[in-house]
Amino acid sequence: CDVKGYSRAGNDTLTWYCVIVAGKHGSTLSKAREIMRSVQDNLTNEVIVDTVSISSLPDSLVAAYAFQQKR
């Protein structure tokens, strides 16, 4: 998303996310970045079959699907 909170996926998507991590270098920012990398890895590693309809996915996998589709 951009600084105004607009998602590249548009306004008609079921799920989209926007995260901006900013601050001075330090342990708190490093921890936040570590958590975000962990979330990104988890979303990337979810296996979703392309033939599945997004409406049939459980809520826990919708974000993973959106991430994998770069939305």
PQR file of N, CA, C, O and H, with PARSE charges and radii, in Angstrom:
ATOM      1  N   CYS A   1       0.844  -1.180   0.000 -0.4000 1.5000
ATOM      2  CA  CYS A   1       0.000   0.000   0.000 -0.0000 2.0000
ATOM      3  C   CYS A   1       0.884   1.236   0.000  0.5500 1.7000
ATOM      4  O   CYS A   1       2.085   1.164   0.260 -0.5500 1.4000
ATOM      5  N   ASP A   2       0.279   2.345  -0.290 -0.4000 1.5000
ATOM      6  CA  ASP A   2       1.042   3.581  -0.267 -0.0000 2.0000
ATOM      7  C   ASP A   2       0.803   4.308   1.060  0.5500 1.7000
ATOM      8  O   ASP A   2       0.100   3.799   1.934 -0.5500 1.4000
ATOM      9  H   ASP A   2      -0.697   2.404  -0.501  0.4000 1.0000
ATOM     10  N   VAL A   3       1.386   5.487   1.204 -0.4000 1.5000
ATOM     11  CA  VAL A   3       1.288   6.225   2.468 -0.0000 2.0000
ATOM     12  C   VAL A   3      -0.130   6.662   2.802  0.5500 1.7000
ATOM     13  O   VAL A   3      -0.423   6.981   3.954 -0.5500 1.4000
ATOM     14  H   VAL A   3       1.957   5.900   0.495  0.4000 1.0000
ATOM     15  N   LYS A   4      -1.013   6.680   1.808 -0.4000 1.5000
ATOM     16  CA  LYS A   4      -2.406   7.057   2.055 -0.0000 2.0000
ATOM     17  C   LYS A   4      -3.275   5.841   2.374  0.5500 1.7000
ATOM     18  O   LYS A   4      -4.482   5.976   2.575 -0.5500 1.4000
ATOM     19  H   LYS A   4      -0.775   6.421   0.872  0.4000 1.0000
ATOM     20  N   GLY A   5      -2.662   4.645   2.422 -0.4000 1.5000
ATOM     21  CA  GLY A   5      -3.402   3.440   2.752 -0.0000 2.0000
ATOM     22  C   GLY A   5      -4.089   2.789   1.570  0.5500 1.7000
ATOM     23  O   GLY A   5      -4.936   1.916   1.761 -0.5500 1.4000
ATOM     24  H   GLY A   5      -1.681   4.535   2.259  0.4000 1.0000
ATOM     25  N   TYR A   6      -3.750   3.188   0.354 -0.4000 1.5000
ATOM     26  CA  TYR A   6      -4.360   2.601  -0.833 -0.0000 2.0000
ATOM     27  C   TYR A   6      -3.664   1.292  -1.176  0.5500 1.7000
ATOM     28  O   TYR A   6      -2.436   1.237  -1.239 -0.5500 1.4000
ATOM     29  H   TYR A   6      -3.062   3.897   0.199  0.4000 1.0000
ATOM     30  N   SER A   7      -4.429   0.261  -1.394 -0.4000 1.5000
ATOM     31  CA  SER A   7      -3.886  -1.047  -1.746 -0.0000 2.0000
ATOM     32  C   SER A   7      -3.760  -1.175  -3.259  0.5500 1.7000
ATOM     33  O   SER A   7      -4.624  -0.709  -4.002 -0.5500 1.4000
ATOM     34  H   SER A   7      -5.427   0.306  -1.343  0.4000 1.0000
ATOM     35  N   ARG A   8      -2.675  -1.811  -3.712 -0.4000 1.5000
ATOM     36  CA  ARG A   8      -2.526  -2.092  -5.148 -0.0000 2.0000
ATOM     37  C   ARG A   8      -3.627  -3.006  -5.642  0.5500 1.7000
ATOM     38  O   ARG A   8      -3.928  -3.036  -6.835 -0.5500 1.4000
ATOM     39  H   ARG A   8      -1.974  -2.190  -3.108  0.4000 1.0000
ATOM     40  N   ALA A   9      -4.229  -3.753  -4.729 -0.4000 1.5000
ATOM     41  CA  ALA A   9      -5.289  -4.685  -5.107 -0.0000 2.0000
ATOM     42  C   ALA A   9      -6.599  -3.967  -5.414  0.5500 1.7000
ATOM     43  O   ALA A   9      -7.506  -4.563  -5.995 -0.5500 1.4000
ATOM     44  H   ALA A   9      -3.984  -3.729  -3.759  0.4000 1.0000
ATOM     45  N   GLY A  10      -6.708  -2.715  -5.037 -0.4000 1.5000
ATOM     46  CA  GLY A  10      -7.939  -1.969  -5.281 -0.0000 2.0000
ATOM     47  C   GLY A  10      -8.881  -2.032  -4.100  0.5500 1.7000
ATOM     48  O   GLY A  10      -8.514  -2.505  -3.024 -0.5500 1.4000
ATOM     49  H   GLY A  10      -5.972  -2.231  -4.565  0.4000 1.0000
ATOM     50  N   ASN A  11     -10.086  -1.560  -4.302 -0.4000 1.5000
ATOM     51  CA  ASN A  11     -11.060  -1.481  -3.218 -0.0000 2.0000
ATOM     52  C   ASN A  11     -12.014  -2.659  -3.164  0.5500 1.7000
ATOM     53  O   ASN A  11     -12.766  -2.795  -2.198 -0.5500 1.4000
ATOM     54  H   ASN A  11     -10.384  -1.176  -5.176  0.4000 1.0000
ATOM     55  N   ASP A  12     -12.003  -3.513  -4.175 -0.4000 1.5000
ATOM     56  CA  ASP A  12     -12.999  -4.580  -4.231 -0.0000 2.0000
ATOM     57  C   ASP A  12     -12.463  -5.945  -3.806  0.5500 1.7000
ATOM     58  O   ASP A  12     -13.090  -6.967  -4.088 -0.5500 1.4000
ATOM     59  H   ASP A  12     -11.393  -3.403  -4.959  0.4000 1.0000
ATOM     60  N   THR A  13     -11.328  -5.978  -3.142 -0.4000 1.5000
ATOM     61  CA  THR A  13     -10.773  -7.254  -2.701 -0.0000 2.0000
ATOM     62  C   THR A  13     -11.305  -7.623  -1.327  0.5500 1.7000
ATOM     63  O   THR A  13     -11.704  -6.757  -0.548 -0.5500 1.4000
ATOM     64  H   THR A  13     -10.819  -5.148  -2.912  0.4000 1.0000
ATOM     65  N   LEU A  14     -11.305  -8.912  -1.041 -0.4000 1.5000
ATOM     66  CA  LEU A  14     -11.789  -9.387   0.248 -0.0000 2.0000
ATOM     67  C   LEU A  14     -10.813  -9.069   1.371  0.5500 1.7000
ATOM     68  O   LEU A  14     -11.222  -8.680   2.465 -0.5500 1.4000
ATOM     69  H   LEU A  14     -10.981  -9.615  -1.673  0.4000 1.0000
ATOM     70  N   THR A  15      -9.534  -9.232   1.101 -0.4000 1.5000
ATOM     71  CA  THR A  15      -8.520  -9.025   2.132 -0.0000 2.0000
ATOM     72  C   THR A  15      -7.328  -8.311   1.528  0.5500 1.7000
ATOM     73  O   THR A  15      -6.867  -8.650   0.438 -0.5500 1.4000
ATOM     74  H   THR A  15      -9.202  -9.547   0.212  0.4000 1.0000
ATOM     75  N   TRP A  16      -6.841  -7.332   2.241 -0.4000 1.5000
ATOM     76  CA  TRP A  16      -5.567  -6.734   1.888 -0.0000 2.0000
ATOM     77  C   TRP A  16      -4.937  -6.240   3.164  0.5500 1.7000
ATOM     78  O   TRP A  16      -5.616  -6.058   4.174 -0.5500 1.4000
ATOM     79  H   TRP A  16      -7.215  -7.057   3.127  0.4000 1.0000
ATOM     80  N   TYR A  17      -3.679  -6.029   3.121 -0.4000 1.5000
ATOM     81  CA  TYR A  17      -2.946  -5.666   4.318 -0.0000 2.0000
ATOM     82  C   TYR A  17      -2.034  -4.498   3.996  0.5500 1.7000
ATOM     83  O   TYR A  17      -1.631  -4.298   2.850 -0.5500 1.4000
ATOM     84  H   TYR A  17      -3.127  -6.177   2.301  0.4000 1.0000
ATOM     85  N   CYS A  18      -1.721  -3.745   5.012 -0.4000 1.5000
ATOM     86  CA  CYS A  18      -0.830  -2.606   4.852 -0.0000 2.0000
ATOM     87  C   CYS A  18      -0.003  -2.489   6.126  0.5500 1.7000
ATOM     88  O   CYS A  18      -0.549  -2.323   7.217 -0.5500 1.4000
ATOM     89  H   CYS A  18      -2.047  -3.908   5.943  0.4000 1.0000
ATOM     90  N   VAL A  19       1.293  -2.575   5.984 -0.4000 1.5000
ATOM     91  CA  VAL A  19       2.160  -2.464   7.145 -0.0000 2.0000
ATOM     92  C   VAL A  19       3.304  -1.534   6.800  0.5500 1.7000
ATOM     93  O   VAL A  19       3.973  -1.699   5.780 -0.5500 1.4000
ATOM     94  H   VAL A  19       1.737  -2.709   5.098  0.4000 1.0000
ATOM     95  N   ILE A  20       3.516  -0.567   7.651 -0.4000 1.5000
ATOM     96  CA  ILE A  20       4.654   0.337   7.512 -0.0000 2.0000
ATOM     97  C   ILE A  20       5.410   0.282   8.831  0.5500 1.7000
ATOM     98  O   ILE A  20       4.863   0.615   9.882 -0.5500 1.4000
ATOM     99  H   ILE A  20       2.973  -0.433   8.480  0.4000 1.0000
ATOM    100  N   VAL A  21       6.665  -0.137   8.773 -0.4000 1.5000
ATOM    101  CA  VAL A  21       7.498  -0.206   9.969 -0.0000 2.0000
ATOM    102  C   VAL A  21       8.579   0.844   9.807  0.5500 1.7000
ATOM    103  O   VAL A  21       9.398   0.767   8.892 -0.5500 1.4000
ATOM    104  H   VAL A  21       7.109  -0.407   7.919  0.4000 1.0000
ATOM    105  N   ALA A  22       8.580   1.825  10.697 -0.4000 1.5000
ATOM    106  CA  ALA A  22       9.550   2.908  10.609 -0.0000 2.0000
ATOM    107  C   ALA A  22      10.001   3.291  12.011  0.5500 1.7000
ATOM    108  O   ALA A  22       9.291   3.064  12.991 -0.5500 1.4000
ATOM    109  H   ALA A  22       7.914   1.888  11.440  0.4000 1.0000
ATOM    110  N   GLY A  23      11.160   3.859  12.091 -0.4000 1.5000
ATOM    111  CA  GLY A  23      11.663   4.317  13.381 -0.0000 2.0000
ATOM    112  C   GLY A  23      13.176   4.352  13.389  0.5500 1.7000
ATOM    113  O   GLY A  23      13.832   4.042  12.395 -0.5500 1.4000
ATOM    114  H   GLY A  23      11.737   4.044  11.295  0.4000 1.0000
ATOM    115  N   LYS A  24      13.715   4.735  14.533 -0.4000 1.5000
ATOM    116  CA  LYS A  24      15.165   4.758  14.697 -0.0000 2.0000
ATOM    117  C   LYS A  24      15.673   3.331  14.807  0.5500 1.7000
ATOM    118  O   LYS A  24      14.983   2.449  15.319 -0.5500 1.4000
ATOM    119  H   LYS A  24      13.182   4.986  15.341  0.4000 1.0000
ATOM    120  N   HIS A  25      16.888   3.116  14.320 -0.4000 1.5000
ATOM    121  CA  HIS A  25      17.494   1.793  14.456 -0.0000 2.0000
ATOM    122  C   HIS A  25      17.645   1.478  15.931  0.5500 1.7000
ATOM    123  O   HIS A  25      18.105   2.312  16.711 -0.5500 1.4000
ATOM    124  H   HIS A  25      17.449   3.832  13.904  0.4000 1.0000
ATOM    125  N   GLY A  26      17.265   0.304  16.299 -0.4000 1.5000
ATOM    126  CA  GLY A  26      17.363  -0.125  17.691 -0.0000 2.0000
ATOM    127  C   GLY A  26      16.702  -1.472  17.862  0.5500 1.7000
ATOM    128  O   GLY A  26      16.231  -2.071  16.896 -0.5500 1.4000
ATOM    129  H   GLY A  26      16.891  -0.373  15.666  0.4000 1.0000
ATOM    130  N   SER A  27      16.669  -1.942  19.083 -0.4000 1.5000
ATOM    131  CA  SER A  27      16.142  -3.284  19.342 -0.0000 2.0000
ATOM    132  C   SER A  27      14.648  -3.393  19.046  0.5500 1.7000
ATOM    133  O   SER A  27      14.192  -4.434  18.572 -0.5500 1.4000
ATOM    134  H   SER A  27      17.052  -1.455  19.868  0.4000 1.0000
ATOM    135  N   THR A  28      13.880  -2.341  19.317 -0.4000 1.5000
ATOM    136  CA  THR A  28      12.435  -2.392  19.074 -0.0000 2.0000
ATOM    137  C   THR A  28      12.137  -2.501  17.585  0.5500 1.7000
ATOM    138  O   THR A  28      11.310  -3.315  17.176 -0.5500 1.4000
ATOM    139  H   THR A  28      14.250  -1.495  19.702  0.4000 1.0000
ATOM    140  N   LEU A  29      12.800  -1.693  16.778 -0.4000 1.5000
ATOM    141  CA  LEU A  29      12.599  -1.752  15.329 -0.0000 2.0000
ATOM    142  C   LEU A  29      13.094  -3.084  14.772  0.5500 1.7000
ATOM    143  O   LEU A  29      12.454  -3.669  13.898 -0.5500 1.4000
ATOM    144  H   LEU A  29      13.472  -1.031  17.111  0.4000 1.0000
ATOM    145  N   SER A  30      14.212  -3.555  15.267 -0.4000 1.5000
ATOM    146  CA  SER A  30      14.732  -4.847  14.810 -0.0000 2.0000
ATOM    147  C   SER A  30      13.752  -5.968  15.116  0.5500 1.7000
ATOM    148  O   SER A  30      13.551  -6.856  14.288 -0.5500 1.4000
ATOM    149  H   SER A  30      14.731  -3.080  15.977  0.4000 1.0000
ATOM    150  N   LYS A  31      13.137  -5.940  16.299 -0.4000 1.5000
ATOM    151  CA  LYS A  31      12.157  -6.958  16.672 -0.0000 2.0000
ATOM    152  C   LYS A  31      10.933  -6.875  15.754  0.5500 1.7000
ATOM    153  O   LYS A  31      10.417  -7.903  15.318 -0.5500 1.4000
ATOM    154  H   LYS A  31      13.299  -5.218  16.972  0.4000 1.0000
ATOM    155  N   ALA A  32      10.467  -5.657  15.461 -0.4000 1.5000
ATOM    156  CA  ALA A  32       9.318  -5.484  14.565 -0.0000 2.0000
ATOM    157  C   ALA A  32       9.637  -6.027  13.175  0.5500 1.7000
ATOM    158  O   ALA A  32       8.797  -6.686  12.562 -0.5500 1.4000
ATOM    159  H   ALA A  32      10.886  -4.821  15.815  0.4000 1.0000
ATOM    160  N   ARG A  33      10.825  -5.761  12.678 -0.4000 1.5000
ATOM    161  CA  ARG A  33      11.215  -6.258  11.360 -0.0000 2.0000
ATOM    162  C   ARG A  33      11.318  -7.779  11.357  0.5500 1.7000
ATOM    163  O   ARG A  33      10.941  -8.432  10.385 -0.5500 1.4000
ATOM    164  H   ARG A  33      11.507  -5.225  13.176  0.4000 1.0000
ATOM    165  N   GLU A  34      11.834  -8.341  12.457 -0.4000 1.5000
ATOM    166  CA  GLU A  34      11.936  -9.796  12.581 -0.0000 2.0000
ATOM    167  C   GLU A  34      10.549 -10.436  12.538  0.5500 1.7000
ATOM    168  O   GLU A  34      10.355 -11.460  11.883 -0.5500 1.4000
ATOM    169  H   GLU A  34      12.140  -7.811  13.247  0.4000 1.0000
ATOM    170  N   ILE A  35       9.598  -9.839  13.229 -0.4000 1.5000
ATOM    171  CA  ILE A  35       8.227 -10.352  13.235 -0.0000 2.0000
ATOM    172  C   ILE A  35       7.624 -10.264  11.839  0.5500 1.7000
ATOM    173  O   ILE A  35       6.977 -11.208  11.386 -0.5500 1.4000
ATOM    174  H   ILE A  35       9.756  -9.007  13.761  0.4000 1.0000
ATOM    175  N   MET A  36       7.831  -9.135  11.149 -0.4000 1.5000
ATOM    176  CA  MET A  36       7.278  -8.973   9.805 -0.0000 2.0000
ATOM    177  C   MET A  36       7.885  -9.987   8.834  0.5500 1.7000
ATOM    178  O   MET A  36       7.178 -10.522   7.981 -0.5500 1.4000
ATOM    179  H   MET A  36       8.357  -8.368  11.517  0.4000 1.0000
ATOM    180  N   ARG A  37       9.190 -10.258   8.956 -0.4000 1.5000
ATOM    181  CA  ARG A  37       9.813 -11.274   8.097 -0.0000 2.0000
ATOM    182  C   ARG A  37       9.221 -12.651   8.377  0.5500 1.7000
ATOM    183  O   ARG A  37       9.017 -13.444   7.458 -0.5500 1.4000
ATOM    184  H   ARG A  37       9.765  -9.823   9.649  0.4000 1.0000
ATOM    185  N   SER A  38       8.949 -12.930   9.641 -0.4000 1.5000
ATOM    186  CA  SER A  38       8.351 -14.211  10.009 -0.0000 2.0000
ATOM    187  C   SER A  38       6.949 -14.350   9.414  0.5500 1.7000
ATOM    188  O   SER A  38       6.593 -15.405   8.889 -0.5500 1.4000
ATOM    189  H   SER A  38       9.115 -12.286  10.388  0.4000 1.0000
ATOM    190  N   VAL A  39       6.165 -13.286   9.497 -0.4000 1.5000
ATOM    191  CA  VAL A  39       4.817 -13.296   8.912 -0.0000 2.0000
ATOM    192  C   VAL A  39       4.904 -13.495   7.407  0.5500 1.7000
ATOM    193  O   VAL A  39       4.158 -14.292   6.838 -0.5500 1.4000
ATOM    194  H   VAL A  39       6.454 -12.429   9.923  0.4000 1.0000
ATOM    195  N   GLN A  40       5.815 -12.773   6.762 -0.4000 1.5000
ATOM    196  CA  GLN A  40       5.988 -12.905   5.315 -0.0000 2.0000
ATOM    197  C   GLN A  40       6.370 -14.333   4.942  0.5500 1.7000
ATOM    198  O   GLN A  40       5.838 -14.886   3.980 -0.5500 1.4000
ATOM    199  H   GLN A  40       6.421 -12.125   7.225  0.4000 1.0000
ATOM    200  N   ASP A  41       7.287 -14.931   5.697 -0.4000 1.5000
ATOM    201  CA  ASP A  41       7.679 -16.319   5.425 -0.0000 2.0000
ATOM    202  C   ASP A  41       6.495 -17.266   5.580  0.5500 1.7000
ATOM    203  O   ASP A  41       6.303 -18.162   4.759 -0.5500 1.4000
ATOM    204  H   ASP A  41       7.719 -14.482   6.479  0.4000 1.0000
ATOM    205  N   ASN A  42       5.703 -17.069   6.628 -0.4000 1.5000
ATOM    206  CA  ASN A  42       4.536 -17.931   6.849 -0.0000 2.0000
ATOM    207  C   ASN A  42       3.526 -17.802   5.715  0.5500 1.7000
ATOM    208  O   ASN A  42       2.971 -18.802   5.260 -0.5500 1.4000
ATOM    209  H   ASN A  42       5.860 -16.341   7.295  0.4000 1.0000
ATOM    210  N   LEU A  43       3.288 -16.581   5.258 -0.4000 1.5000
ATOM    211  CA  LEU A  43       2.337 -16.371   4.166 -0.0000 2.0000
ATOM    212  C   LEU A  43       2.855 -16.964   2.862  0.5500 1.7000
ATOM    213  O   LEU A  43       2.086 -17.523   2.080 -0.5500 1.4000
ATOM    214  H   LEU A  43       3.740 -15.769   5.628  0.4000 1.0000
ATOM    215  N   THR A  44       4.148 -16.842   2.630 -0.4000 1.5000
ATOM    216  CA  THR A  44       4.750 -17.358   1.407 -0.0000 2.0000
ATOM    217  C   THR A  44       4.721 -18.882   1.370  0.5500 1.7000
ATOM    218  O   THR A  44       4.563 -19.476   0.303 -0.5500 1.4000
ATOM    219  H   THR A  44       4.772 -16.387   3.265  0.4000 1.0000
ATOM    220  N   ASN A  45       4.871 -19.511   2.520 -0.4000 1.5000
ATOM    221  CA  ASN A  45       4.987 -20.967   2.574 -0.0000 2.0000
ATOM    222  C   ASN A  45       3.654 -21.698   2.573  0.5500 1.7000
ATOM    223  O   ASN A  45       3.635 -22.924   2.466 -0.5500 1.4000
ATOM    224  H   ASN A  45       5.000 -19.029   3.387  0.4000 1.0000
ATOM    225  N   GLU A  46       2.539 -20.984   2.688 -0.4000 1.5000
ATOM    226  CA  GLU A  46       1.233 -21.643   2.629 -0.0000 2.0000
ATOM    227  C   GLU A  46       1.014 -22.174   1.215  0.5500 1.7000
ATOM    228  O   GLU A  46       1.281 -21.473   0.239 -0.5500 1.4000
ATOM    229  H   GLU A  46       2.555 -19.988   2.775  0.4000 1.0000
ATOM    230  N   VAL A  47       0.539 -23.383   1.106 -0.4000 1.5000
ATOM    231  CA  VAL A  47       0.278 -23.997  -0.197 -0.0000 2.0000
ATOM    232  C   VAL A  47      -1.204 -23.851  -0.505  0.5500 1.7000
ATOM    233  O   VAL A  47      -2.058 -24.369   0.215 -0.5500 1.4000
ATOM    234  H   VAL A  47       0.322 -23.952   1.899  0.4000 1.0000
ATOM    235  N   ILE A  48      -1.493 -23.144  -1.579 -0.4000 1.5000
ATOM    236  CA  ILE A  48      -2.876 -22.921  -1.992 -0.0000 2.0000
ATOM    237  C   ILE A  48      -2.995 -23.342  -3.450  0.5500 1.7000
ATOM    238  O   ILE A  48      -2.250 -22.857  -4.301 -0.5500 1.4000
ATOM    239  H   ILE A  48      -0.799 -22.723  -2.164  0.4000 1.0000
ATOM    240  N   VAL A  49      -3.908 -24.222  -3.736 -0.4000 1.5000
ATOM    241  CA  VAL A  49      -4.118 -24.707  -5.098 -0.0000 2.0000
ATOM    242  C   VAL A  49      -4.780 -23.602  -5.912  0.5500 1.7000
ATOM    243  O   VAL A  49      -5.761 -23.004  -5.470 -0.5500 1.4000
ATOM    244  H   VAL A  49      -4.513 -24.616  -3.045  0.4000 1.0000
ATOM    245  N   ASP A  50      -4.245 -23.330  -7.104 -0.4000 1.5000
ATOM    246  CA  ASP A  50      -4.760 -22.245  -7.944 -0.0000 2.0000
ATOM    247  C   ASP A  50      -6.198 -22.464  -8.405  0.5500 1.7000
ATOM    248  O   ASP A  50      -6.894 -21.503  -8.731 -0.5500 1.4000
ATOM    249  H   ASP A  50      -3.449 -23.816  -7.463  0.4000 1.0000
ATOM    250  N   THR A  51      -6.642 -23.699  -8.437 -0.4000 1.5000
ATOM    251  CA  THR A  51      -7.998 -23.958  -8.930 -0.0000 2.0000
ATOM    252  C   THR A  51      -9.068 -23.740  -7.862  0.5500 1.7000
ATOM    253  O   THR A  51     -10.261 -23.816  -8.156 -0.5500 1.4000
ATOM    254  H   THR A  51      -6.076 -24.480  -8.172  0.4000 1.0000
ATOM    255  N   VAL A  52      -8.651 -23.473  -6.637 -0.4000 1.5000
ATOM    256  CA  VAL A  52      -9.605 -23.259  -5.545 -0.0000 2.0000
ATOM    257  C   VAL A  52     -10.177 -21.849  -5.642  0.5500 1.7000
ATOM    258  O   VAL A  52      -9.445 -20.889  -5.885 -0.5500 1.4000
ATOM    259  H   VAL A  52      -7.682 -23.412  -6.398  0.4000 1.0000
ATOM    260  N   SER A  53     -11.474 -21.732  -5.452 -0.4000 1.5000
ATOM    261  CA  SER A  53     -12.111 -20.418  -5.433 -0.0000 2.0000
ATOM    262  C   SER A  53     -11.760 -19.716  -4.129  0.5500 1.7000
ATOM    263  O   SER A  53     -11.787 -20.329  -3.061 -0.5500 1.4000
ATOM    264  H   SER A  53     -12.068 -22.512  -5.254  0.4000 1.0000
ATOM    265  N   ILE A  54     -11.430 -18.428  -4.215 -0.4000 1.5000
ATOM    266  CA  ILE A  54     -11.055 -17.688  -3.007 -0.0000 2.0000
ATOM    267  C   ILE A  54     -12.188 -17.666  -1.987  0.5500 1.7000
ATOM    268  O   ILE A  54     -11.936 -17.604  -0.784 -0.5500 1.4000
ATOM    269  H   ILE A  54     -11.408 -17.931  -5.082  0.4000 1.0000
ATOM    270  N   SER A  55     -13.423 -17.717  -2.451 -0.4000 1.5000
ATOM    271  CA  SER A  55     -14.554 -17.705  -1.521 -0.0000 2.0000
ATOM    272  C   SER A  55     -14.649 -19.004  -0.724  0.5500 1.7000
ATOM    273  O   SER A  55     -15.304 -19.045   0.318 -0.5500 1.4000
ATOM    274  H   SER A  55     -13.628 -17.768  -3.429  0.4000 1.0000
ATOM    275  N   SER A  56     -14.001 -20.060  -1.205 -0.4000 1.5000
ATOM    276  CA  SER A  56     -14.034 -21.331  -0.481 -0.0000 2.0000
ATOM    277  C   SER A  56     -12.879 -21.472   0.508  0.5500 1.7000
ATOM    278  O   SER A  56     -12.824 -22.443   1.264 -0.5500 1.4000
ATOM    279  H   SER A  56     -13.468 -20.027  -2.051  0.4000 1.0000
ATOM    280  N   LEU A  57     -11.960 -20.512   0.506 -0.4000 1.5000
ATOM    281  CA  LEU A  57     -10.832 -20.579   1.428 -0.0000 2.0000
ATOM    282  C   LEU A  57     -11.257 -20.167   2.831  0.5500 1.7000
ATOM    283  O   LEU A  57     -12.088 -19.272   2.985 -0.5500 1.4000
ATOM    284  H   LEU A  57     -12.005 -19.724  -0.108  0.4000 1.0000
ATOM    285  N   PRO A  58     -10.699 -20.808   3.858 -0.5600 1.5000
ATOM    286  CA  PRO A  58     -10.961 -20.337   5.217  0.2800 2.0000
ATOM    287  C   PRO A  58     -10.300 -18.973   5.419  0.5500 1.7000
ATOM    288  O   PRO A  58      -9.325 -18.643   4.742 -0.5500 1.4000
ATOM    289  N   ASP A  59     -10.829 -18.193   6.342 -0.4000 1.5000
ATOM    290  CA  ASP A  59     -10.307 -16.845   6.567 -0.0000 2.0000
ATOM    291  C   ASP A  59      -8.804 -16.837   6.826  0.5500 1.7000
ATOM    292  O   ASP A  59      -8.111 -15.894   6.443 -0.5500 1.4000
ATOM    293  H   ASP A  59     -11.621 -18.461   6.891  0.4000 1.0000
ATOM    294  N   SER A  60      -8.306 -17.873   7.468 -0.4000 1.5000
ATOM    295  CA  SER A  60      -6.884 -17.918   7.796 -0.0000 2.0000
ATOM    296  C   SER A  60      -5.995 -18.015   6.557  0.5500 1.7000
ATOM    297  O   SER A  60      -4.814 -17.675   6.626 -0.5500 1.4000
ATOM    298  H   SER A  60      -8.869 -18.639   7.780  0.4000 1.0000
ATOM    299  N   LEU A  61      -6.535 -18.469   5.429 -0.4000 1.5000
ATOM    300  CA  LEU A  61      -5.734 -18.597   4.210 -0.0000 2.0000
ATOM    301  C   LEU A  61      -5.961 -17.478   3.203  0.5500 1.7000
ATOM    302  O   LEU A  61      -5.218 -17.368   2.227 -0.5500 1.4000
ATOM    303  H   LEU A  61      -7.494 -18.745   5.373  0.4000 1.0000
ATOM    304  N   VAL A  62      -6.967 -16.652   3.423 -0.4000 1.5000
ATOM    305  CA  VAL A  62      -7.247 -15.570   2.474 -0.0000 2.0000
ATOM    306  C   VAL A  62      -6.078 -14.596   2.417  0.5500 1.7000
ATOM    307  O   VAL A  62      -5.706 -14.150   1.332 -0.5500 1.4000
ATOM    308  H   VAL A  62      -7.570 -16.742   4.216  0.4000 1.0000
ATOM    309  N   ALA A  63      -5.490 -14.257   3.566 -0.4000 1.5000
ATOM    310  CA  ALA A  63      -4.345 -13.341   3.578 -0.0000 2.0000
ATOM    311  C   ALA A  63      -3.149 -13.960   2.870  0.5500 1.7000
ATOM    312  O   ALA A  63      -2.426 -13.263   2.158 -0.5500 1.4000
ATOM    313  H   ALA A  63      -5.793 -14.620   4.447  0.4000 1.0000
ATOM    314  N   ALA A  64      -2.932 -15.258   3.056 -0.4000 1.5000
ATOM    315  CA  ALA A  64      -1.827 -15.935   2.375 -0.0000 2.0000
ATOM    316  C   ALA A  64      -2.031 -15.892   0.865  0.5500 1.7000
ATOM    317  O   ALA A  64      -1.087 -15.646   0.114 -0.5500 1.4000
ATOM    318  H   ALA A  64      -3.520 -15.823   3.634  0.4000 1.0000
ATOM    319  N   TYR A  65      -3.259 -16.129   0.423 -0.4000 1.5000
ATOM    320  CA  TYR A  65      -3.565 -16.079  -1.008 -0.0000 2.0000
ATOM    321  C   TYR A  65      -3.326 -14.664  -1.554  0.5500 1.7000
ATOM    322  O   TYR A  65      -2.721 -14.499  -2.613 -0.5500 1.4000
ATOM    323  H   TYR A  65      -4.026 -16.329   1.033  0.4000 1.0000
ATOM    324  N   ALA A  66      -3.797 -13.660  -0.834 -0.4000 1.5000
ATOM    325  CA  ALA A  66      -3.611 -12.272  -1.273 -0.0000 2.0000
ATOM    326  C   ALA A  66      -2.128 -11.936  -1.362  0.5500 1.7000
ATOM    327  O   ALA A  66      -1.695 -11.287  -2.314 -0.5500 1.4000
ATOM    328  H   ALA A  66      -4.288 -13.794   0.027  0.4000 1.0000
ATOM    329  N   PHE A  67      -1.356 -12.370  -0.387 -0.4000 1.5000
ATOM    330  CA  PHE A  67       0.080 -12.097  -0.393 -0.0000 2.0000
ATOM    331  C   PHE A  67       0.751 -12.762  -1.585  0.5500 1.7000
ATOM    332  O   PHE A  67       1.572 -12.143  -2.262 -0.5500 1.4000
ATOM    333  H   PHE A  67      -1.708 -12.897   0.386  0.4000 1.0000
ATOM    334  N   GLN A  68       0.406 -14.016  -1.845 -0.4000 1.5000
ATOM    335  CA  GLN A  68       1.021 -14.741  -2.948 -0.0000 2.0000
ATOM    336  C   GLN A  68       0.639 -14.148  -4.302  0.5500 1.7000
ATOM    337  O   GLN A  68       1.400 -14.258  -5.263 -0.5500 1.4000
ATOM    338  H   GLN A  68      -0.261 -14.518  -1.296  0.4000 1.0000
ATOM    339  N   GLN A  69      -0.516 -13.529  -4.384 -0.4000 1.5000
ATOM    340  CA  GLN A  69      -0.948 -12.885  -5.624 -0.0000 2.0000
ATOM    341  C   GLN A  69      -0.446 -11.447  -5.713  0.5500 1.7000
ATOM    342  O   GLN A  69      -0.806 -10.713  -6.634 -0.5500 1.4000
ATOM    343  H   GLN A  69      -1.134 -13.440  -3.604  0.4000 1.0000
ATOM    344  N   LYS A  70       0.394 -11.047  -4.746 -0.4000 1.5000
ATOM    345  CA  LYS A  70       0.968  -9.692  -4.660 -0.0000 2.0000
ATOM    346  C   LYS A  70      -0.116  -8.629  -4.573  0.5500 1.7000
ATOM    347  O   LYS A  70      -0.043  -7.604  -5.251 -0.5500 1.4000
ATOM    348  H   LYS A  70       0.687 -11.643  -3.999  0.4000 1.0000
ATOM    349  N   ARG A  71      -1.128  -8.874  -3.736 -0.4000 1.5000
ATOM    350  CA  ARG A  71      -2.227  -7.936  -3.550 -0.0000 2.0000
ATOM    351  C   ARG A  71      -2.093  -7.269  -2.228  0.5500 1.7000
ATOM    352  O   ARG A  71      -2.924  -6.434  -1.871 -0.5500 1.4000
ATOM    353  H   ARG A  71      -1.188  -9.706  -3.185  0.4000 1.0000
TER
END
